[in-house]
Amino acid sequence: MKDSFVFLADGFEEIEAISVIDILRRAGMDVKTVSITASLLVKGAHGVGITADCLYDSTIFGDAEWLILPGGMPGATNLHDFAPLQGLLRSQAESKSGRIAAICASPGEILGRFGLLKGHRFTCYPGFEGKVEGAEYVPHKVVVSGKFVTANGPASAPLWALSIVKESLGEQKANEVASGMLIHAKQLNASDFNFNFG
């Protein structure tokens, strides 16, 4: 299985980062956390620190399966302003099989400002949709469109992560992970999410 990478900048939204790391690893996916700073220790928007697995400058991304962008402010802006990441995201968007996931402010603040969502449907934290041109904003919790999986904010982080699992490993694996976390279909609004958990 190919590696996936979760990018961390100072000011990231902790729930979004930790949820996606935890859930993808529960599903058996290979996930590495990457600090874009000079330190492995990255501080979240609410003062929670995470020690990343590696530094951006010393990581070979190769043929990554997923590039994953937590939201949070100023975390999303810090990711946007980190020039090397822009090139990596553009290459991933243009690749044959690479995928990108973003949540909260990141679909607008990063993908939208880079023009990567053109022609796609997306969601994001309310108020950031204006940063995206040429794409259709959908006010759902999670939206899958082409190679992008976007979500609207912290409360949707587990559903966003499970959508990534579904896209990579199928609905059965996503249901299995969700069931183990006691997330059940009756807790979900079908208009916000498009598959059932066991």
Secondary structure, DSSP 8 states (H G I E B T S, - for coil): --EEEEEE-TT--HHHHHHHHHHHHHTT-EEEEEESSSSSEEE-TTS-EEE-SEEGGG----S-SEEEE---TTHHHHHHH-HHHHHHHHHHHHSSS-EEEEETTHIIIIIITTTTTTTSEE--STT-GGG--SSEE--SSEEEETTEEEE-SGGGHHHHHHHHHHHHH-HHHHHHHHHHTT--GGGS-TTT--S---
